[in-house]
Amino acid sequence: MAGELDPRLIGLLRASLGFVDALRDIGIQGEIAVRLERDDARQLLNVVEIRGAGSARLAGLTFEWPKADAVEAFAENDNDGIVLTEDDTPALK
């Protein structure tokens, strides 16, 4: 319901629309992205509520931020190149 929307989200949407319009007016075409530091992204997530996502799309803008920690990013791919037998799991290696 409209009455339940966070007023900060409404402000963010209005500002985003204005920003996109201004960029389009000066000839920017294609994708537009704003890169945020991780701590700043948490502030955005508090307003938008898109937990777990690596980016948010609002009003023609994509808000992007890095992973929380280099170790977290490494952990996603730490099994690359490991040859497992039928009974093995990455944790057993």
Residue frames as qw, qx, qy, qz and C-alpha x, y, z in Angstrom:
[[0.000, 0.888, 0.460, 0.000, 0.00, 0.00, 0.00],
 [0.355, 0.697, -0.034, 0.622, 1.19, 3.49, -0.75],
 [0.425, -0.828, 0.103, -0.351, 0.89, 4.54, 2.89],
 [0.886, -0.407, 0.166, 0.149, 3.39, 1.86, 3.87],
 [0.725, 0.512, -0.063, 0.456, 6.15, 3.01, 1.49],
 [0.583, -0.457, -0.103, 0.664, 9.27, 4.37, 3.09],
 [0.202, 0.957, 0.107, -0.177, 9.37, 8.12, 2.32],
 [0.306, -0.653, 0.537, 0.437, 13.13, 7.75, 1.75],
 [0.516, 0.152, 0.766, 0.351, 12.38, 5.34, -1.11],
 [0.333, 0.842, 0.425, 0.017, 10.03, 7.86, -2.70],
 [0.087, -0.924, 0.218, 0.302, 12.75, 10.51, -2.40],
 [0.460, -0.357, 0.701, 0.412, 15.30, 8.14, -3.89],
 [0.509, 0.454, 0.690, 0.242, 13.02, 7.33, -6.82],
 [0.213, 0.951, 0.203, -0.093, 12.33, 11.00, -7.52],
 [0.221, -0.807, 0.424, 0.348, 16.03, 11.89, -7.32],
 [0.542, -0.101, 0.753, 0.360, 16.93, 8.91, -9.51],
 [0.470, 0.681, 0.546, 0.133, 14.37, 9.89, -12.15],
 [0.065, 0.981, -0.035, -0.181, 15.69, 13.45, -12.13],
 [0.390, -0.602, 0.592, 0.369, 19.27, 12.24, -12.43],
 [0.557, 0.188, 0.743, 0.321, 18.44, 9.89, -15.32],
 [0.355, 0.857, 0.373, 0.007, 16.46, 12.64, -17.08],
 [0.082, -0.923, 0.254, 0.278, 19.39, 15.05, -16.75],
 [0.466, -0.352, 0.714, 0.385, 21.82, 12.47, -18.10],
 [0.522, 0.465, 0.680, 0.223, 19.52, 11.69, -21.03],
 [0.199, 0.950, 0.176, -0.162, 19.15, 15.42, -21.73],
 [0.107, -0.816, 0.464, 0.329, 22.91, 15.75, -22.21],
 [0.633, 0.514, -0.489, -0.310, 22.99, 12.76, -24.56],
 [0.236, -0.334, 0.898, -0.162, 23.85, 9.78, -22.35],
 [0.799, 0.102, -0.320, -0.499, 22.47, 6.58, -23.84],
 [0.669, 0.129, -0.728, 0.083, 22.42, 2.98, -22.74],
 [0.709, -0.473, -0.494, 0.176, 22.95, 1.57, -19.27],
 [0.036, -0.745, 0.286, -0.602, 23.67, 3.92, -16.38],
 [0.788, -0.301, -0.492, 0.214, 25.32, 2.58, -13.23],
 [0.212, -0.818, 0.304, -0.440, 26.21, 4.12, -9.89],
 [0.738, 0.049, -0.608, 0.288, 28.88, 2.25, -7.93],
 [0.491, -0.767, 0.107, -0.399, 28.64, 2.40, -4.15],
 [0.109, 0.416, -0.821, 0.375, 30.98, 1.35, -1.39],
 [0.422, -0.233, -0.876, -0.006, 29.68, -1.62, 0.60],
 [0.117, -0.339, -0.614, 0.703, 28.74, 0.46, 3.66],
 [0.289, 0.235, -0.079, -0.925, 26.81, 2.91, 1.48],
 [0.437, -0.053, -0.762, -0.475, 25.09, -0.01, -0.22],
 [0.233, -0.300, -0.858, 0.346, 23.82, -1.17, 3.17],
 [0.150, 0.347, 0.288, -0.880, 22.08, 2.19, 3.55],
 [0.434, 0.167, -0.465, -0.753, 20.43, 1.69, 0.17],
 [0.386, -0.112, -0.910, -0.104, 19.43, -1.85, 1.08],
 [0.028, -0.293, -0.696, 0.655, 17.77, -0.56, 4.25],
 [0.356, 0.365, 0.058, -0.858, 15.52, 1.60, 2.10],
 [0.537, 0.283, -0.535, -0.587, 14.96, -0.69, -0.90],
 [0.723, -0.181, 0.582, -0.327, 14.95, -4.08, 0.89],
 [0.834, 0.437, -0.291, -0.172, 16.64, -6.25, -1.73],
 [0.584, -0.603, 0.542, -0.027, 18.74, -8.38, 0.58],
 [0.771, -0.106, 0.591, 0.212, 21.39, -10.57, -0.97],
 [0.656, 0.704, 0.228, 0.148, 21.49, -8.86, -4.34],
 [0.627, -0.162, 0.149, 0.747, 24.66, -7.49, -5.90],
 [0.069, 0.066, 0.236, 0.967, 22.83, -4.55, -7.44],
 [0.217, 0.599, 0.642, -0.427, 19.54, -2.67, -7.47],
 [0.171, 0.298, 0.513, 0.787, 17.73, -1.20, -10.46],
 [0.008, 0.705, 0.520, -0.483, 15.74, 1.96, -9.79],
 [0.255, 0.882, 0.156, -0.363, 14.38, 4.45, -12.27],
 [0.681, 0.719, -0.097, 0.106, 16.76, 3.55, -15.09],
 [0.033, 0.761, -0.602, 0.241, 19.83, 3.37, -12.83],
 [0.899, -0.122, -0.407, 0.102, 21.67, 0.32, -11.63],
 [0.322, -0.808, 0.410, -0.276, 23.21, 0.77, -8.20],
 [0.885, 0.156, -0.410, 0.156, 26.18, -1.59, -7.82],
 [0.378, -0.794, 0.425, -0.214, 28.54, -2.38, -4.95],
 [0.381, 0.436, -0.812, 0.069, 31.41, -4.75, -4.27],
 [0.761, -0.288, -0.581, 0.003, 31.14, -7.94, -2.28],
 [0.540, -0.831, -0.011, -0.136, 31.40, -7.43, 1.48],
 [0.533, -0.663, 0.505, 0.143, 34.81, -9.03, 1.77],
 [0.383, 0.576, -0.665, -0.281, 37.51, -10.37, -0.51],
 [0.186, -0.162, 0.955, -0.164, 37.34, -13.67, 1.39],
 [0.594, 0.387, 0.527, -0.468, 33.62, -13.90, 0.61],
 [0.584, 0.656, -0.248, -0.409, 34.30, -13.37, -3.09],
 [0.166, 0.480, -0.858, -0.072, 37.06, -15.99, -3.04],
 [0.418, -0.027, 0.839, -0.347, 34.88, -18.49, -1.18],
 [0.716, 0.450, 0.177, -0.503, 32.39, -18.55, -4.04],
 [0.727, 0.589, -0.326, -0.135, 35.02, -19.92, -6.42],
 [0.275, -0.657, 0.695, -0.094, 37.40, -21.83, -4.16],
 [0.791, 0.005, 0.608, -0.072, 36.37, -25.20, -5.64],
 [0.637, 0.718, -0.179, -0.215, 37.43, -24.36, -9.18],
 [0.407, 0.631, -0.660, 0.036, 39.93, -26.85, -10.47],
 [0.423, -0.321, 0.783, -0.323, 39.38, -29.44, -7.74],
 [0.562, 0.096, -0.728, -0.380, 38.92, -32.93, -9.11],
 [0.572, -0.247, 0.534, -0.571, 36.46, -34.86, -6.96],
 [0.120, 0.011, -0.980, -0.155, 35.86, -38.57, -6.90],
 [0.425, -0.430, -0.642, -0.471, 32.36, -39.95, -6.57],
 [0.587, -0.578, -0.539, 0.179, 32.46, -39.98, -2.74],
 [0.421, -0.118, -0.197, 0.877, 34.37, -36.73, -2.24],
 [0.007, 0.931, 0.360, 0.066, 32.99, -33.33, -1.41],
 [0.323, 0.739, -0.200, 0.557, 34.96, -30.06, -1.42],
 [0.505, -0.748, 0.253, -0.347, 34.90, -30.06, 2.39],
 [0.950, -0.230, 0.177, 0.112, 36.67, -33.45, 2.49],
 [0.710, 0.505, -0.078, 0.485, 39.51, -32.16, 0.30]]
